[in-house]
Amino acid sequence: MTEIYAQPGPEVARLVDRGVLHRVAHGYYIIIPPDYIGRTWLPGLEAAAAGIASSIYGADHAVVMGISAARVLGAIPRALATAVIAVPTQHRPIALTDRPAHVRFVRRDTEVLDAERVESPLGPMLVTTPEQTVLDLARRPELGNAGTEVHAAITALYRRSDSTRLTQLAADQRLRSALRRAEDWVGNER
């Protein structure tokens, strides 16, 4: 906005007051969908986090992962207070200003993550596949502060996963122990 406005702050404040922009975090705004202008609207946590990460790293280098990917993939029904996003370089967490939640960035090689584009109300975002999500959750079950949800998410996603793809990803990413842990948890659920 500095290319258009000499002083963008007042213009951004005017757009927020008019209900065109939504402040999601300090310095981060989301354009409110036209159908919601003038009404109460709150973007989904995972989509907002993906948008923030995409504005920092670019859309092809921000991947919703772990417990957040499990939520996007429908394996966790309730909303969470932490969004987990894989990015190429470390970044401090960002607290959201529109709710008691924050975005947690995890440094990963986003090029090797098995991810797919998923449509969100804010546009497309990269989300790890069910197979990648199973491995990530089994590797770091505490990441995202949703430990009580992890076993159920792994079980649901494991059952939807392609076993050949899961085994190949575990080998390629040196996550065989995470795969064994996931298989143990799923085996204990039966």
C-alpha positions in Angstrom: 0.0 0.0 0.0 3.0 2.3 0.4 3.3 2.4 -3.4 -0.3 3.8 -3.6 -0.7 5.9 -0.4 1.9 8.1 1.2 0.4 7.3 4.6 -1.3 3.9 4.3 -2.3 3.7 8.0 -5.2 6.1 7.8 -6.5 4.4 4.6 -6.3 1.0 6.2 -8.1 2.2 9.3 -10.8 3.7 7.0 -11.3 0.4 5.2 -11.5 -1.4 8.5 -14.1 1.1 9.8 -16.1 0.6 6.5 -16.1 -3.2 7.1 -14.0 -4.0 4.0 -10.9 -5.2 5.8 -10.7 -7.4 8.9 -7.6 -7.1 11.1 -6.5 -10.6 12.0 -3.2 -9.8 13.6 -0.9 -6.8 14.1 0.0 -5.7 10.5 -2.2 -8.4 8.8 -5.5 -7.7 7.3 -8.0 -9.9 5.3 -10.4 -8.6 2.7 -13.9 -9.4 3.9 -15.9 -11.5 1.3 -18.5 -9.3 -0.3 -21.4 -11.4 1.0 -20.2 -10.6 4.6 -19.6 -6.8 4.3 -21.7 -5.1 7.1 -22.2 -8.4 8.9 -20.2 -10.2 11.6 -17.5 -12.3 10.0 -14.5 -14.2 11.4 -12.2 -16.2 9.0 -11.3 -19.8 9.9 -8.2 -20.1 11.9 -6.4 -22.4 9.4 -7.2 -20.2 6.4 -6.2 -17.0 8.2 -2.9 -18.6 9.3 -2.2 -19.8 5.8 -2.9 -16.3 4.5 -0.5 -14.8 7.0 2.2 -17.3 6.2 1.6 -16.9 2.4 2.1 -13.1 2.8 5.4 -13.7 4.4 6.8 -16.6 2.4 4.6 -16.9 -0.7 1.7 -19.2 -1.3 3.9 -22.1 -2.5 6.1 -22.1 0.7 3.4 -22.1 3.4 1.8 -25.4 4.1 -0.8 -26.1 6.7 0.5 -29.2 8.6 0.0 -31.3 11.7 -3.0 -30.8 13.9 -4.2 -27.9 11.6 -4.0 -30.1 8.5 -6.0 -32.8 10.4 -8.7 -30.1 11.1 -8.8 -29.0 7.5 -9.0 -32.7 6.4 -12.0 -33.2 8.7 -10.3 -35.5 11.3 -10.8 -33.0 14.1 -14.3 -31.5 14.5 -13.6 -28.7 17.1 -11.9 -25.4 16.6 -8.4 -25.1 18.0 -6.4 -22.2 19.4 -3.2 -22.9 17.5 -2.6 -23.1 13.8 0.6 -24.9 12.7 2.1 -23.9 9.4 5.3 -25.3 7.8 7.6 -22.6 6.3 11.1 -22.6 4.9 12.7 -20.5 7.6 11.9 -20.0 11.3 9.5 -17.2 12.3 8.3 -16.2 15.7 4.7 -17.1 16.5 2.1 -14.5 15.7 -0.8 -13.8 18.1 -4.1 -13.1 16.4 -6.0 -10.0 17.5 -9.5 -11.2 16.5 -9.6 -14.2 18.9 -7.4 -15.9 21.5 -5.3 -17.9 19.1 -1.9 -17.8 17.5 0.0 -19.1 14.4 2.9 -21.4 15.1 5.5 -21.6 12.3 7.6 -24.8 11.9 10.7 -24.7 9.8 10.5 -27.5 7.2 11.6 -28.1 3.7 8.2 -27.3 2.2 9.4 -28.6 -1.2 9.5 -32.2 0.1 6.2 -32.2 2.0 3.4 -34.2 0.4 0.8 -31.5 0.1 -2.3 -30.6 -1.9 -4.1 -27.5 -2.7 -7.4 -27.1 -0.8 -10.0 -24.4 -1.4 -10.8 -22.2 1.6 -13.2 -19.2 1.9 -10.0 -17.1 1.6 -8.7 -18.9 -1.5 -6.5 -21.9 -2.1 -4.0 -23.1 0.4 -1.5 -25.9 0.6 -2.4 -28.6 3.2 -0.4 -31.8 3.9 -2.1 -35.0 2.6 -3.6 -37.5 5.0 -0.4 -39.6 4.7 1.9 -36.7 5.5 -0.3 -35.6 8.3 -0.3 -39.0 9.9 3.5 -39.0 9.9 3.7 -35.4 11.2 1.3 -36.1 14.0 3.0 -39.3 15.1 6.4 -37.6 15.0 5.4 -34.5 17.1 2.1 -35.2 18.8 2.5 -32.3 21.2 2.9 -29.7 18.4 -0.2 -27.5 18.4 -1.3 -28.1 22.0 -4.1 -30.5 21.0 -2.7 -33.7 22.5 -6.1 -35.1 23.4 -7.1 -34.9 19.7 -4.0 -36.5 18.1 -4.7 -40.2 18.5 -8.2 -39.9 17.1 -6.9 -37.8 14.2 -4.1 -40.3 13.4 -6.6 -43.1 13.5 -9.1 -41.4 11.2 -6.4 -40.2 8.7 -4.5 -43.5 8.7 -7.7 -45.3 7.7 -8.1 -42.9 4.7 -4.4 -43.2 3.7 -2.9 -45.1 0.9 -0.6 -47.6 2.7 1.9 -47.8 -0.1 2.2 -44.0 -0.2 2.5 -43.8 3.6 5.3 -46.3 3.6 7.1 -44.6 0.8 6.8 -41.1 2.5 8.1 -42.6 5.7 11.1 -44.0 3.9 11.8 -40.9 1.9 11.6 -38.6 4.9 13.3 -40.9 7.4 10.1 -41.1 9.4 9.9 -44.9 9.8 9.7 -44.6 13.6 6.8 -42.2 13.3 5.0 -44.6 11.0 5.5 -47.5 13.5 4.2 -45.2 16.3 1.1 -44.4 14.2 0.6 -48.0 13.4 0.8 -48.9 17.1 -1.8 -46.3 18.0 -4.1 -47.4 15.3 -3.6 -51.1 16.2 -4.5 -50.2 19.9 -7.7 -48.5 18.8 -9.1 -51.7 17.3 
